[in-house]
Amino acid sequence: MELQWLGVWDYLTFPKIKPAKINLSLFGRLRHKASVYVTKAQYDIYVIYKFVTCSRFAATQADEGADMIKAVIFDMDGTLIDTERLDMRAWKVGAAELGITIDDALIHQFIGRSNADVKDILEAHYGKGETADAIFARNIELHTEMAKTDLELKAGAAECLDELLAAGYHVGLATLSRRVAAERNLKTVGLFDKFETVTFGEDVAYGKPDPAIYLLACERAGFAPEECAVVEDSRNGCVSGITAGCHVFAVPDIVPLPQDVADGCEAVLDTLFDLAAAVKAVR
C-alpha cells in the first residue's frame, strides 16, 4: 500500500473521491481531522491534512476480524453513576441555604471538571472570597451525604461492564473524583471490583479537557491510546479522550454534546446498553 502526502495546493485541486473503508490511526492530536481518499483498486492512499498537523501517523488496512480496541476506559460521574443530577441538587440546596443564586448554566460548566477547576469557575462568577468558598464547601458536604442513599447506576452500566469483561477487553476507570470519594461511590453501587486499572483525580496535574488522565489510564492499562476506547458523557471528557488519541464513545447525560465534539467521537450512543456492540464493531 502506497501512502502519499498532498500539500495545500494539491489538496485544493485534488478530486474528491468517496472515502474508502479502511482503518486510519493517527497517533497524536486531532486524529479525526484527516481525510482519506482512495484512487485505485490496489489501495493507493492519499492522506490530506486540512491545515493541521500531527506528530506521527500510521495508515493500515485492518485484518478481517481483528479487534482494534483492546481496552475500554470509563469515566465515572454521569457515565456509569448518575451523580450529575445529584450534584445539581446539592448545588441548588447549598446555594439556597446560603442565600445565593445559582443557575443551571453555571452548574453545567462544572460537568466533567476537577474540583480545582470548579472552584476557579465559582471564583470567576462570584469573586474570590467567602461566597465561592462557602458554596463550594457546602456542596461537598451535601454531595457526600446525598450519595450515601441517593446514588443510582446509569442504565446499562453493570450489563455493559460484564459483557466487555466476558469478551476479554481490559476494563479501566479514569475519573477526576478523588480516590476516597470514587471508591466510596463505586462500593455503594456495586461496581468497585469491576475495574482492572483505576486512575483518580489526584493522579494527574491537569483535569479534563486536558488529555493527561486518559494518557495515564492507557499507560496503566498497558495499551497505546489507539488501542483504547474511552466512554464519556461530557464535552470536556470527550475532548480529553479525543486529544489523547483514543476512540471515544459518548453517552451524553444532562448537557448535549456540541456538534464539533460529537463529530470527533467514534459513536454517540443513547445508553450504555449499546456500548459493547459499538466497541466490538470497531475493526
VEXBAPA-267804 format. One record per residue (C-alpha): residue number from 0; residue in one letter; chain; x, y, z. Coordinates in nm, 2 decimals, always signed. Layout:
N
i, aa, ch, u, v, w
NUM, A, A, X, Y, Z;
...
***
This chain:
283
i, aa, ch, u, v, w
0, M, A, +0.00, +0.00, +0.00;
1, E, A, +0.14, +0.34, -0.10;
2, L, A, +0.09, +0.63, +0.13;
3, Q, A, +0.11, +0.97, -0.03;
4, W, A, +0.10, +1.32, +0.13;
5, L, A, -0.06, +1.61, -0.05;
6, G, A, +0.03, +1.97, +0.00;
7, V, A, -0.21, +2.26, +0.04;
8, W, A, -0.22, +2.33, -0.34;
9, D, A, -0.26, +1.97, -0.42;
10, Y, A, -0.55, +1.95, -0.18;
11, L, A, -0.72, +2.24, -0.34;
12, T, A, -0.72, +2.07, -0.68;
13, F, A, -0.74, +1.70, -0.57;
14, P, A, -1.05, +1.52, -0.70;
15, K, A, -1.29, +1.44, -0.41;
16, I, A, -1.34, +1.07, -0.43;
17, K, A, -1.56, +0.88, -0.18;
18, P, A, -1.35, +0.78, +0.12;
19, A, A, -1.25, +0.42, +0.15;
20, K, A, -1.35, +0.20, +0.44;
21, I, A, -1.00, +0.15, +0.58;
22, N, A, -0.86, +0.18, +0.93;
23, L, A, -0.68, +0.51, +0.98;
24, S, A, -0.49, +0.56, +1.31;
25, L, A, -0.31, +0.88, +1.37;
26, F, A, -0.11, +0.87, +1.69;
27, G, A, -0.14, +1.22, +1.83;
28, R, A, -0.38, +1.51, +1.85;
29, L, A, -0.67, +1.58, +1.60;
30, R, A, -0.68, +1.22, +1.49;
31, H, A, -1.02, +1.27, +1.34;
32, K, A, -0.93, +1.57, +1.12;
33, A, A, -0.76, +1.38, +0.84;
34, S, A, -0.94, +1.29, +0.52;
35, V, A, -0.86, +0.97, +0.33;
36, Y, A, -0.92, +0.91, -0.04;
37, V, A, -0.86, +0.60, -0.25;
38, T, A, -0.79, +0.64, -0.62;
39, K, A, -0.71, +0.29, -0.74;
40, A, A, -0.81, -0.07, -0.67;
41, Q, A, -0.47, -0.15, -0.53;
42, Y, A, -0.54, +0.09, -0.24;
43, D, A, -0.31, +0.38, -0.31;
44, I, A, -0.40, +0.60, -0.01;
45, Y, A, -0.39, +0.98, +0.00;
46, V, A, -0.40, +1.14, +0.34;
47, I, A, -0.49, +1.50, +0.34;
48, Y, A, -0.43, +1.72, +0.64;
49, K, A, -0.66, +2.02, +0.62;
50, F, A, -0.41, +2.27, +0.75;
51, V, A, -0.35, +2.07, +1.08;
52, T, A, -0.05, +1.86, +1.17;
53, C, A, +0.01, +1.56, +1.38;
54, S, A, +0.34, +1.43, +1.52;
55, R, A, +0.31, +1.07, +1.39;
56, F, A, +0.08, +0.87, +1.17;
57, A, A, +0.01, +0.51, +1.06;
58, A, A, -0.23, +0.40, +0.80;
59, T, A, -0.31, +0.03, +0.77;
60, Q, A, -0.57, -0.18, +0.61;
61, A, A, -0.72, -0.38, +0.91;
62, D, A, -0.71, -0.75, +0.90;
63, E, A, -1.05, -0.91, +0.86;
64, G, A, -1.20, -0.97, +1.20;
65, A, A, -0.91, -0.82, +1.40;
66, D, A, -1.01, -0.63, +1.71;
67, M, A, -0.86, -0.28, +1.70;
68, I, A, -0.98, -0.19, +2.06;
69, K, A, -0.81, -0.38, +2.34;
70, A, A, -0.91, -0.18, +2.65;
71, V, A, -1.22, +0.02, +2.74;
72, I, A, -1.17, +0.31, +2.99;
73, F, A, -1.48, +0.46, +3.16;
74, D, A, -1.54, +0.79, +3.31;
75, M, A, -1.75, +0.76, +3.63;
76, D, A, -1.96, +1.06, +3.72;
77, G, A, -2.25, +1.10, +3.47;
78, T, A, -2.13, +0.80, +3.27;
79, L, A, -2.15, +0.50, +3.50;
80, I, A, -2.31, +0.66, +3.80;
81, D, A, -2.59, +0.92, +3.79;
82, T, A, -2.41, +1.17, +4.01;
83, E, A, -2.47, +1.47, +3.79;
84, R, A, -2.83, +1.51, +3.88;
85, L, A, -2.75, +1.45, +4.25;
86, D, A, -2.48, +1.72, +4.22;
87, M, A, -2.72, +1.97, +4.06;
88, R, A, -2.95, +1.92, +4.36;
89, A, A, -2.66, +1.96, +4.60;
90, W, A, -2.55, +2.29, +4.44;
91, K, A, -2.91, +2.43, +4.45;
92, V, A, -2.98, +2.32, +4.80;
93, G, A, -2.65, +2.45, +4.93;
94, A, A, -2.69, +2.78, +4.75;
95, A, A, -3.04, +2.83, +4.88;
96, E, A, -2.92, +2.76, +5.24;
97, L, A, -2.66, +3.04, +5.19;
98, G, A, -2.90, +3.28, +5.03;
99, I, A, -2.70, +3.26, +4.70;
100, T, A, -2.85, +3.23, +4.35;
101, I, A, -2.70, +2.97, +4.12;
102, D, A, -2.85, +2.88, +3.78;
103, D, A, -2.83, +2.57, +3.57;
104, A, A, -2.60, +2.73, +3.31;
105, L, A, -2.33, +2.78, +3.57;
106, I, A, -2.37, +2.43, +3.72;
107, H, A, -2.34, +2.29, +3.37;
108, Q, A, -1.99, +2.44, +3.35;
109, F, A, -1.88, +2.22, +3.63;
110, I, A, -1.96, +1.89, +3.45;
111, G, A, -1.65, +1.69, +3.37;
112, R, A, -1.43, +1.93, +3.56;
113, S, A, -1.19, +1.87, +3.85;
114, N, A, -1.27, +2.03, +4.19;
115, A, A, -0.99, +2.28, +4.14;
116, D, A, -1.14, +2.38, +3.81;
117, V, A, -1.49, +2.41, +3.97;
118, K, A, -1.36, +2.64, +4.24;
119, D, A, -1.19, +2.86, +3.97;
120, I, A, -1.52, +2.89, +3.79;
121, L, A, -1.70, +2.98, +4.11;
122, E, A, -1.44, +3.25, +4.19;
123, A, A, -1.47, +3.39, +3.84;
124, H, A, -1.85, +3.41, +3.88;
125, Y, A, -1.88, +3.52, +4.25;
126, G, A, -1.54, +3.67, +4.30;
127, K, A, -1.27, +3.53, +4.53;
128, G, A, -1.37, +3.52, +4.89;
129, E, A, -1.63, +3.38, +5.13;
130, T, A, -1.91, +3.33, +4.89;
131, A, A, -1.73, +3.10, +4.65;
132, D, A, -1.56, +2.92, +4.94;
133, A, A, -1.88, +2.87, +5.13;
134, I, A, -2.09, +2.73, +4.84;
135, F, A, -1.81, +2.50, +4.73;
136, A, A, -1.76, +2.36, +5.08;
137, R, A, -2.14, +2.31, +5.13;
138, N, A, -2.17, +2.13, +4.80;
139, I, A, -1.90, +1.88, +4.91;
140, E, A, -2.09, +1.82, +5.23;
141, L, A, -2.43, +1.78, +5.07;
142, H, A, -2.30, +1.56, +4.78;
143, T, A, -2.13, +1.33, +5.03;
144, E, A, -2.44, +1.30, +5.24;
145, M, A, -2.68, +1.25, +4.95;
146, A, A, -2.45, +0.99, +4.79;
147, K, A, -2.50, +0.76, +5.08;
148, T, A, -2.86, +0.70, +4.99;
149, D, A, -2.94, +0.85, +4.65;
150, L, A, -2.68, +0.71, +4.41;
151, E, A, -2.81, +0.52, +4.11;
152, L, A, -2.64, +0.34, +3.82;
153, K, A, -2.68, +0.47, +3.47;
154, A, A, -2.89, +0.25, +3.25;
155, G, A, -2.69, -0.05, +3.12;
156, A, A, -2.38, +0.03, +3.33;
157, A, A, -2.35, -0.31, +3.50;
158, E, A, -2.45, -0.50, +3.20;
159, C, A, -2.20, -0.34, +2.96;
160, L, A, -1.92, -0.38, +3.21;
161, D, A, -2.00, -0.75, +3.25;
162, E, A, -2.03, -0.80, +2.87;
163, L, A, -1.69, -0.63, +2.80;
164, L, A, -1.51, -0.83, +3.07;
165, A, A, -1.66, -1.15, +2.94;
166, A, A, -1.54, -1.06, +2.59;
167, G, A, -1.19, -1.02, +2.71;
168, Y, A, -1.15, -0.65, +2.70;
169, H, A, -0.94, -0.48, +2.96;
170, V, A, -1.17, -0.25, +3.16;
171, G, A, -1.04, +0.06, +3.33;
172, L, A, -1.16, +0.37, +3.51;
173, A, A, -1.05, +0.73, +3.47;
174, T, A, -1.23, +0.97, +3.70;
175, L, A, -1.14, +1.32, +3.82;
176, S, A, -1.31, +1.23, +4.15;
177, R, A, -1.07, +1.18, +4.44;
178, R, A, -0.99, +0.82, +4.53;
179, V, A, -1.17, +0.83, +4.86;
180, A, A, -1.50, +0.96, +4.71;
181, A, A, -1.47, +0.75, +4.40;
182, E, A, -1.41, +0.42, +4.59;
183, R, A, -1.70, +0.50, +4.83;
184, N, A, -1.94, +0.57, +4.54;
185, L, A, -1.83, +0.26, +4.34;
186, K, A, -1.88, +0.04, +4.65;
187, T, A, -2.23, +0.19, +4.71;
188, V, A, -2.35, +0.10, +4.36;
189, G, A, -2.17, -0.24, +4.34;
190, L, A, -1.90, -0.16, +4.08;
191, F, A, -1.59, -0.14, +4.29;
192, D, A, -1.45, -0.48, +4.18;
193, K, A, -1.52, -0.43, +3.80;
194, F, A, -1.21, -0.25, +3.70;
195, E, A, -0.86, -0.39, +3.63;
196, T, A, -0.69, -0.05, +3.64;
197, V, A, -0.80, +0.28, +3.80;
198, T, A, -0.69, +0.64, +3.77;
199, F, A, -0.81, +0.92, +4.00;
200, G, A, -0.81, +1.29, +4.01;
201, E, A, -0.51, +1.32, +4.24;
202, D, A, -0.30, +1.11, +3.99;
203, V, A, -0.28, +1.39, +3.73;
204, A, A, -0.18, +1.76, +3.74;
205, Y, A, -0.45, +1.88, +3.50;
206, G, A, -0.82, +1.79, +3.47;
207, K, A, -1.03, +1.73, +3.16;
208, P, A, -1.03, +1.85, +2.88;
209, D, A, -0.65, +1.81, +2.91;
210, P, A, -0.57, +1.45, +2.79;
211, A, A, -0.34, +1.37, +3.09;
212, I, A, -0.58, +1.14, +3.27;
213, Y, A, -0.66, +0.93, +2.97;
214, L, A, -0.29, +0.91, +2.86;
215, L, A, -0.21, +0.78, +3.21;
216, A, A, -0.50, +0.55, +3.21;
217, C, A, -0.39, +0.40, +2.88;
218, E, A, -0.04, +0.36, +3.02;
219, R, A, -0.17, +0.18, +3.33;
220, A, A, -0.38, -0.05, +3.11;
221, G, A, -0.07, -0.14, +2.91;
222, F, A, -0.21, -0.03, +2.57;
223, A, A, -0.14, +0.25, +2.33;
224, P, A, -0.41, +0.52, +2.31;
225, E, A, -0.52, +0.40, +1.96;
226, E, A, -0.60, +0.06, +2.12;
227, C, A, -0.82, +0.21, +2.39;
228, A, A, -1.18, +0.32, +2.39;
229, V, A, -1.29, +0.60, +2.62;
230, V, A, -1.65, +0.62, +2.74;
231, E, A, -1.77, +0.96, +2.84;
232, D, A, -2.08, +1.17, +2.89;
233, S, A, -1.95, +1.53, +2.89;
234, R, A, -1.79, +1.77, +2.64;
235, N, A, -1.47, +1.81, +2.85;
236, G, A, -1.43, +1.43, +2.89;
237, C, A, -1.48, +1.36, +2.52;
238, V, A, -1.23, +1.63, +2.42;
239, S, A, -0.98, +1.48, +2.67;
240, G, A, -1.02, +1.13, +2.52;
241, I, A, -1.01, +1.26, +2.16;
242, T, A, -0.70, +1.46, +2.23;
243, A, A, -0.53, +1.16, +2.39;
244, G, A, -0.58, +0.97, +2.06;
245, C, A, -0.84, +0.72, +2.19;
246, H, A, -1.16, +0.60, +2.03;
247, V, A, -1.43, +0.80, +2.22;
248, F, A, -1.78, +0.67, +2.27;
249, A, A, -2.01, +0.93, +2.41;
250, V, A, -2.33, +0.87, +2.61;
251, P, A, -2.44, +1.23, +2.68;
252, D, A, -2.61, +1.29, +3.01;
253, I, A, -2.75, +1.63, +3.12;
254, V, A, -2.59, +1.85, +2.86;
255, P, A, -2.59, +1.76, +2.48;
256, L, A, -2.26, +1.74, +2.31;
257, P, A, -2.16, +2.03, +2.08;
258, Q, A, -2.17, +1.90, +1.72;
259, D, A, -1.80, +1.95, +1.66;
260, V, A, -1.72, +1.73, +1.96;
261, A, A, -1.98, +1.47, +1.86;
262, D, A, -1.81, +1.46, +1.51;
263, G, A, -1.48, +1.37, +1.67;
264, C, A, -1.63, +1.07, +1.86;
265, E, A, -1.64, +0.71, +1.73;
266, A, A, -2.01, +0.70, +1.82;
267, V, A, -2.27, +0.89, +2.02;
268, L, A, -2.50, +0.64, +2.20;
269, D, A, -2.83, +0.67, +2.37;
270, T, A, -2.75, +0.43, +2.66;
271, L, A, -2.47, +0.20, +2.78;
272, F, A, -2.68, -0.09, +2.66;
273, D, A, -2.55, -0.01, +2.31;
274, L, A, -2.18, +0.02, +2.41;
275, A, A, -2.04, -0.33, +2.39;
276, A, A, -2.17, -0.39, +2.04;
277, A, A, -2.04, -0.05, +1.92;
278, V, A, -1.69, -0.13, +2.06;
279, K, A, -1.69, -0.47, +1.90;
280, A, A, -1.78, -0.32, +1.57;
281, V, A, -1.46, -0.11, +1.55;
282, R, A, -1.21, -0.30, +1.33;
***
